């Protein structure tokens, strides 16, 4: 069993729950990259008060057979989709993840031969709708919507949650002094710029956000971050009219860094709209709004990043565990473990043509390694990895 130094699931969406004891102990879920897993509580280590979980990759077809009791839970371990399984060991002090050959999981941790699942889906999906008008309790509001390219009314949970998170980070960064290099705790906890999701409204993924705190109604400095947030998106649409030096002076690198992160999240999005609602005395509301497109934001970022770059490139052939592969988002993680059981994660961009690989799996990767300066992210050197090819040991069997 080899330890990995990161959490393989940033976001999960529980699909079905099959067994429950104070909490779900056997369930299926999809990861932020769309991979389907069975989560199985397999052991309790009494001495260290540690819960042990196994996360087995599974296909929808195999899951259907499992839910129909055509196969047992033990069959997933004996005939796995991948030879590699994620193992989690969790207690009150730490949460550690490992990768292990599925065949090497202790027999004492495996389910009984007659462990079958009988599942009947009785859940219903209800739409959450709220008024398009700002609440009467004088909270600041933001309406944020996107229009996906592929499906009009479907979007990845991972994409949308990351976009909303960067909206929050942008608002926090705008509130801070221009020379700030990181998001500061005092500003992160500021209730007037801390946003809450209160529901959705008609449109392509329209989401209503309200501030945790109440507006003072007459404090223009308090309302300024909301105006500047929308103004930032307006500036991204101005194309050749922008002056990079003026933009950097106006917003600062921290804001532009999070705009860059926002830009990286909107693959698969045609465009979007953002509107700020600022409560004013006499039950009045000041409204500022803007639209945006990924292409214009990308051009805006490229124009801002005019500083010199030093670039060195080389190709590496490495053997390791492919623990993440997201063809749509063009992202991967390769975990390489040396002879001293120390692991190193290569996170980068997918440049292969194949859409899916079984995750996790052991194999051989060809990487393009680029070392460059990156002033937009305020670092002297930035190392990026591109996955040029991957050959899994499963594929070669």
N, C-alpha and C positions, 0 to 999 in steps of 0.2 A: 504494500500500500504506500503510495507516494503522496506527500503533502503538496498542495498547491497554495500559492500565496494570495489568492483573491477569491471573491465570491462569484461563482459561475452564473448566478441568476440575479440580475439587477432588478428585474420586475418579473412577477409571475401572475398568471391568470388561472385560478383554479377552475378546472373543467367540470369534474364530477367528484363528489366525496362518497367513499364506499364504507368507511368505518370511522367511528368517532369515540374517543374516550377523553373527556374534558376538552379535547381539541381534535381536529382531524388527524388520524394516524395512518390512513391509507386513502390516497386520492390521486387523481390525474390533474396535470396542469400544463400550460404552455408557457415557455420562457419568453423573454422580450424579443428573441429572434425567431419565434414561431416554432421552436422545437418542442415536441410532445414528450412528457415524462410521466412515469408512475412514481409517486413518493411513498415510501414504505418505511414505517418505524420498525427497526429490526432488532434493537438491543438497548438495554439499560445497564450502564457500568456503575454499579452501586458505590464503589470506593470513591470515585471522582464525581458522582452524581451527574453523569453524562448520558444524554440521549444520543442514540446512534441511528441515522437515517440512511437509506439507500435511495438514489434517484436513478431509475432505469430508463434509458431512451426507449420509446415505443412508437410504432406506427399507428395511424388511425385504424387501419384494417385489423391489426393485432389487438388493439384496444377494444374494438367491436366484438371480437371473438371472446375476449376476457369478460366483457360485460354481459355477454350472452351465455356465459358459463360453458363455452365450447372448449376453453382451455383453463387450466388452473393458474393461480398466481405463481406457483412453483415453476410452471412451464416458462415464465418470463426469465427466470434465472437460468434454467437449463438450456433454453434456446433463445438467447438474448438477441436483440437487434444489433447491439454493439458488444464487442468483447470487453469494453471498458465501462465501468459504472462510477458515478460520483458518490462519495461517502461523506456524510456530514457528522461531526461530533460536536455537540453543543451542550454547554452548561452555563451557569450564571456568570462565569468569569471569561469565557472565550467561546468562539464559534469557528471551528476549523473545517476545511474541506480537503478531501483526498481523492485520488483516482486509484481504482483497483480493478484487477482482472475479475470479471464477473464470476468466472469459474473458481476463483480462489476465496470467495466469501465463505466464511465459516458455516458449516452445516447447521450449527446451533442457531444461526441467525436466519436461516431460510424458513419459509412458510411450510406448513404441512402439505402432504400430497393432495388432501381433500379440501384445500383452501380455494373455494370458488367464490366468485363475485356474482351477486344477483342485483342488478341495478335497473331501476325504472326512473326515468327523468320526469319529475313532476314540477320542475321549476318553470316559472314564467318570467318573461322579460318585460319590464314596465318602463316606459319612457318618462324621464324627469323633465318637466317643462316649467319654466318660470317666465314671468312677464319681462318684456324687453325694456321696461321702464326701471329707472333706478329706485331702490327701496326708499321708503319715507323716513328711515332712521338716520339719514345724513351720512351714509358711508360712501367712500369713493368707489367707483365702479369701473370695470374694464370688460368690454365685450370682445372676445377673440374668436375668430372663425377661420377655418382653412377649407380649401377645396381640393380633395385628392385627385390624382390623375387617373388612376386605374379604376377605382370604384367610387361612384358618386356618394354613397352613404356608408362606406367602410374605410377604416384606417387602423393601422397597427397601434395597439395600446402603447407599445414602447415609444413609437414616434410621438404620439400625442402627449404622453406624460413628460417626455423630455422637452417638448416645446413649451408646455405650461411651466415647467421648472425654470427654463431659461427666461421666460417672461418675468417670473418672479425675481430671478437674479439680475436681469436688466434694470428693473425698477429699483432694486436695492442698490445697485452700483451707481445709478444716476443720482440717488440721494446722497451718496458719499462725496467727500472731497475729491477733486479731479486727480490728485496724485496718489490716491489709494491704489495699492497693488493687489489686495485681496478683499473679499467681502468681510466686513468687520461685524463682530457679534452684536454690538449695540445697534447697528443699522438693520441687521437681519431680524432682530427682535422688535423693531419699531412697528407698532400696531397699525400706524397710518399707511404703511407701505407693505405690510404683511397681508397677502391675498388669501381668500377663501373661495373654493369652488362652491357655488350655491345652486347650480343647475345648468340646464341647456335651453336653447331657444331654436326655433325653426331656422333651417339653413344647413349648409354643409359643415357639420360639426361646430356649431356655435356654442360657446361656453360663456356663462355669466360668472364673473369674478367680483367679489366685494372685499373691501378692506376690513381687517379685523377691528380696527379702531374707528371712532367717529370723527368726522370732519369738524374743525373749529369754525367753518363757514367763511371766516374773514382772513385766514392766514394764507397768503399767496405762496409763501415759501413751502408750506405743507403740501399745497396742490401742485407745485412746480414739477416734481418727478413724473406725475401722470401726463402733464403737458409735454415734457421733454421726451418721454417714452414714445408718444405718438409722433412727435416731431422727428425723432430719430428714424422712424420708419418712413416718414415723408422724405427725409434727406436721402434715403437709400434709393428712392425712385427718381432722383434728379439727374442721374447719369453723369454726363460730362460737365455739368454745371458746378459740381462740388470741387472744393480745393482741399486736398488731403491735410495740409498743415492746419487749416482752420477747423477741420472736423476733429482732428486729434486734440487741438486746444479746447474746443467746445465741449467734448464728451470725456476725454481722457482714455487711456489704454484699457482700463478695467472694463468700461462699458463696451468698448469695441471688441475686447476679448470675448465677452459673453454674446455679443451680436454674431461674432464668428462661430461660436458654439451653436447658436440658434440656427445659423445658416447650414451647419453640418447636419442638423436634425431634419431638414425639410426636403430630403430626397423623397420623391413620390408625391409631392404636393404641387399643384398648379399655381396656387396663389392664396391670398388670405386678406382679411380685414381686421383692423384693430380700432376700437373706439374707447375713449376715456370719458367718464361722466363725473363731473365735479360739482358737488352740491354747493349752492350759493344761498345767501339770505333771501327770505321771502318765498321759500319753496321753489326756487329757481334752480336750474341745472345747466352748467356750462358743458358743452359737448365739443370734443375735438376728435377727429378720426382720420384714418389713412388706410390705403390698401397697400399690399406688397406682393412681390413675386420673388421666388428663389433666384431667378436669373439676375434680377436687378440688385438684390442683396449681395450676391456673389461678386458682381462687377464692382459694387461699392467697396467691399472688403479688399478686392484685388487692387483697387486704386489707392486705398489707404496704405496698404503694405508696399510702400515705395522704397523702403530701406534696402541696403545691399544685402545679398545672401551669399554665403559660402557653401558650396555644394560638393560633397564627395559621395561617390556611389560605388557599391561593390555587390557581388552576388554570393550568397551563402547557401550551402546545402546542409540541412539539419535534420536529425531524427528526433521525434518527440511526440507529444500527445496534442492532437487538434481538439481543443476543448471549447472552441466557439467558431462557427462558420455561418455568417449572415450574408447571403448573396445579394439580397435586396438593399441592405444598408452598406454593402461592400466592406464588411469588417470581419476580422478573424482574430483568434488568440491561439498561439502555439506555445505549449508548456514543455520546456526542455529540462531534463533532470540529469545532473552530472554524476560522476562516480561517488561523490560525497553526499548524495541525496539532497543536494541543493537545487532548487528549481528557479528557472528564469522564464518570464512570460514575454513573448513577442506579440504585441498587439499592433495590428495594422490594417492595410487596405487589401481587399480581395481583387486580384487581377486575373483569376482563372475564369474559364468559360462555363464550368460546371456549376449548376445552381445549387445542388445539395450534396452533402456528405453526411455519413452517420457520425453523430457526435455523442460522447467523446470517442476517439479512436487513435491508435498508434500508427505512425507511418513516417514518410520522408517528405520534407518540404524543401522547395527551392524559393529562397527569399531574395528580394532586392532591398538592400539596406542603403538608405540615403541619410547623410548627416549634413544638416544645414543650419544656418542662423535663422532665427524666427523672432523678429522684433515685435510682430503683432501680439505674440503671446509673452513678450518680455522675458525671453530666455536667450542665453548666448548660443546654445546649440540645441538643435532638435533632431532626434533620430526617428525616422519613419521606416516602416517595413511594408513591403508589398509581397503578397503571396502569389508567386508566379505559377507554381504547380504543386500538387499534393498527390501522393500515392499512399493509400492506406494499406496496412497489412491485411485488413479484412478484404480489400478489393483484390489483392494478389493471391488469396487462398483459392 
